[in-house]
Amino acid sequence: MNPLTQIKNTQTITKKEIELGLFEKASWHAHFAHSAYIFAGGLDYELTEGDLLAVFAQYGEIVDVHLVRDKSSGKSKGFAFLAYEDQRSTVLAVDNLSGSTVAGRKVRVEHVDNYKKRKAEVGLKCQLP
């Protein structure tokens, strides 16, 4: 699905929930209550981890940022995964930032159902025989 269509659909569902007075467990967000990670896509390639912290920390304390970069050049690929200390902050970030303009680009912010850190992110080292 086109990312802009997905943003529009998310905004439509959220607006409908507000109109119906649905909260917490009745919300579509409840499906992601086990995960404190969000996906941010459509990011400007010049944004840094610090820039992401400045934008996303408006909705809660961020405990992990993974700005995905090209392995050979080290340049941003324009998307990132962020984790909040409190899962409820993900709802605020998704509802308020998805479809907003950051650094001149419309960003897509979504819940992440099952984020798995790579060994390099966790800080594990391969054990030598």
Phi, psi and chi 1 to 4 in degrees:
 res  aa     phi    psi   chi1   chi2   chi3   chi4
   1 MET       -  141.9  177.4 -177.5  -55.0      -
   2 ASN   -58.5  132.5  178.6  -42.1      -      -
   3 PRO   -56.4  -37.7  -24.3   32.2      -      -
   4 LEU   -68.1  -35.2  -66.1  176.5      -      -
   5 THR   -66.3  -40.4  -57.7      -      -      -
   6 GLN   -64.1  -40.2 -163.3  159.1    4.2      -
   7 ILE   -60.6  -46.5  -70.3  169.0      -      -
   8 LYS   -61.5  -42.8 -175.7  178.3  177.2 -175.3
   9 ASN   -63.2  -42.4  -70.0  -16.0      -      -
  10 THR   -62.7  -43.9  -59.9      -      -      -
  11 GLN   -64.3  -37.6  -69.6  172.2  -23.8      -
  12 THR   -65.6  -44.9  -58.9      -      -      -
  13 ILE   -63.0  -44.3  -69.0  169.2      -      -
  14 THR   -63.8  -42.7  -58.9      -      -      -
  15 LYS   -62.0  -41.1 -177.1  178.9  177.4 -174.5
  16 LYS   -64.2  -40.9 -167.9   62.8  137.6  176.3
  17 GLU   -60.9  -42.0  -78.3 -172.7   -7.4      -
  18 ILE   -63.6  -44.6  -67.7  168.2      -      -
  19 GLU   -61.0  -37.9  -70.0  170.6   -1.0      -
  20 LEU   -83.7  -10.0  -65.9  172.3      -      -
  21 GLY    75.4   27.6      -      -      -      -
  22 LEU   -82.5  136.1  -61.0  178.0      -      -
  23 PHE  -139.4  162.7  -62.7  102.6      -      -
  24 GLU    46.6 -111.3  -56.4  -93.5  -19.5      -
  25 LYS   -68.1  -22.0  -66.2 -178.3  178.4  161.2
  26 ALA   -84.6  -11.6      -      -      -      -
  27 SER   -79.1  153.8  170.3      -      -      -
  28 TRP   -64.6  -21.7   69.1  -85.6      -      -
  29 HIS   -65.5  -24.5  -65.5  -72.2      -      -
  30 ALA   -60.5  -27.2      -      -      -      -
  31 HIS   -60.9  -23.9  175.3   73.0      -      -
  32 PHE  -108.2   17.4  -57.7   97.7      -      -
  33 ALA   -61.8  -18.8      -      -      -      -
  34 HIS   -86.2   -7.8   62.6  -81.4      -      -
  35 SER  -123.2  132.4  174.8      -      -      -
  36 ALA   -99.9   11.5      -      -      -      -
  37 TYR   -96.7  145.6  -85.1   89.8      -      -
  38 ILE  -127.3  158.9   58.7  169.5      -      -
  39 PHE  -107.8  135.8  165.2   83.6      -      -
  40 ALA  -124.2  118.6      -      -      -      -
  41 GLY  -122.9  165.0      -      -      -      -
  42 GLY    77.2   20.6      -      -      -      -
  43 LEU   -75.1  149.1  -59.0  171.3      -      -
  44 ASP   -62.7  137.7 -175.6  -78.3      -      -
  45 TYR   -67.3  -15.9  -61.7  106.4      -      -
  46 GLU   -89.0   -9.0  -59.9  -59.6  -42.5      -
  47 LEU   -66.5  144.9  -69.9  176.8      -      -
  48 THR  -110.1  175.3   65.2      -      -      -
  49 GLU   -59.5  -38.6  -72.4   83.5   -8.6      -
  50 GLY   -62.9  -40.0      -      -      -      -
  51 ASP   -63.0  -42.0  -63.5  -31.6      -      -
  52 LEU   -63.2  -41.3  -66.1  176.4      -      -
  53 LEU   -60.1  -42.8  -76.7  170.4      -      -
  54 ALA   -62.4  -38.1      -      -      -      -
  55 VAL   -78.2  -50.3  172.6      -      -      -
  56 PHE   -82.1  -19.5  -73.1   89.8      -      -
  57 ALA   -70.4   -7.4      -      -      -      -
  58 GLN   -61.5  -23.4  -61.1  175.3   69.5      -
  59 TYR  -110.1    2.8  -58.5  103.1      -      -
  60 GLY   154.5  173.3      -      -      -      -
  61 GLU   -78.4  125.0 -174.5  172.7  -16.1      -
  62 ILE   -90.8  131.8  -64.7  178.5      -      -
  63 VAL  -111.6  -10.4  -66.2      -      -      -
  64 ASP  -155.0  134.7 -173.6   29.2      -      -
  65 VAL  -131.1  127.1  177.1      -      -      -
  66 HIS  -127.1   92.7  177.4 -150.4      -      -
  67 LEU   -81.5  114.8  178.4   59.9      -      -
  68 VAL   -73.3  128.3  179.0      -      -      -
  69 ARG  -124.5  153.7  -62.3  180.0  176.8  -83.1
  70 ASP   -66.6  133.1 -179.1   84.0      -      -
  71 LYS   -64.0  -38.7  -71.5 -179.0 -176.9  178.2
  72 SER   -83.9  -41.1   58.8      -      -      -
  73 SER   -94.2  -23.0   70.0      -      -      -
  74 GLY    79.2    4.1      -      -      -      -
  75 LYS   -82.2  148.6  -67.7 -176.2  179.4 -178.7
  76 SER   -61.3  144.2  168.0      -      -      -
  77 LYS   -94.6    0.4  -71.1 -171.1  173.1 -175.0
  78 GLY    89.4   14.7      -      -      -      -
  79 PHE  -147.6  159.4   65.3   96.2      -      -
  80 ALA  -151.3  162.5      -      -      -      -
  81 PHE  -120.8  131.9  -63.6   93.0      -      -
  82 LEU  -129.3  146.4  -62.1   95.2      -      -
  83 ALA  -119.5  138.1      -      -      -      -
  84 TYR  -100.1  153.4  -76.6   97.0      -      -
  85 GLU   -65.6  -38.8 -177.3  177.0   53.1      -
  86 ASP  -113.2  123.0 -175.5  -18.5      -      -
  87 GLN   -57.3  -30.2 -172.9  -80.8  -27.7      -
  88 ARG   -63.6  -22.3  -66.1  172.7  -66.1  179.4
  89 SER   -67.0  -27.0  -64.5      -      -      -
  90 THR   -63.3  -37.0   65.8      -      -      -
  91 VAL   -62.7  -45.1  175.2      -      -      -
  92 LEU   -61.9  -44.0  -65.2  171.2      -      -
  93 ALA   -65.5  -45.4      -      -      -      -
  94 VAL   -62.7  -47.8  169.3      -      -      -
  95 ASP   -67.0  -35.3  -75.6  -10.5      -      -
  96 ASN   -96.7  -27.3  -69.0  -69.0      -      -
  97 LEU  -102.3  -23.9  -73.4  173.9      -      -
  98 SER   -64.9  122.4 -166.6      -      -      -
  99 GLY    92.2   -5.8      -      -      -      -
 100 SER   -82.1  165.2   64.8      -      -      -
 101 THR  -101.4  123.8  -58.4      -      -      -
 102 VAL  -125.7  122.3  175.7      -      -      -
 103 ALA    54.3   39.3      -      -      -      -
 104 GLY    82.3    4.7      -      -      -      -
 105 ARG  -126.1  143.4  -62.9 -166.9   58.9  173.0
 106 LYS   -79.2  122.8 -170.6  168.8  -79.6 -138.3
 107 VAL  -102.3  151.6  -63.6      -      -      -
 108 ARG  -110.9  125.1 -175.7  174.5  116.3 -153.3
 109 VAL  -124.5  125.2  179.9      -      -      -
 110 GLU  -139.0  159.2  -62.8 -177.5   18.3      -
 111 HIS   -68.5  152.3  -66.9  -76.3      -      -
 112 VAL  -113.5  123.5  173.9      -      -      -
 113 ASP   -73.2  -42.9 -163.4   21.3      -      -
 114 ASN  -148.7   82.9 -169.0   16.6      -      -
 115 TYR   -85.5  130.4 -178.8   77.1      -      -
 116 LYS  -120.2  124.7  -66.7 -177.0 -179.2  178.5
 117 LYS   -73.4  143.5  -69.7 -174.5  175.6 -172.6
 118 ARG   -79.5  160.6  -62.8  178.7  -49.8 -174.1
 119 LYS   -55.2  -38.2  -73.9 -175.8 -179.2 -179.0
 120 ALA   -63.7  -33.8      -      -      -      -
 121 GLU   -72.6  -35.6  -69.8  179.8   79.0      -
 122 VAL   -75.6  -21.6  177.4      -      -      -
 123 GLY    93.1   13.1      -      -      -      -
 124 LEU   -77.8  145.1  -62.6  176.9      -      -
 125 LYS  -114.4  146.4  -64.0  179.6 -177.9  176.8
 126 CYS   -67.6  134.5  -65.2      -      -      -
 127 GLN   -87.6  132.6  -66.8 -173.3    3.8      -
 128 LEU   -87.3  146.4  -61.5  173.6      -      -
 129 PRO   -65.6      -   12.0  -14.3      -      -
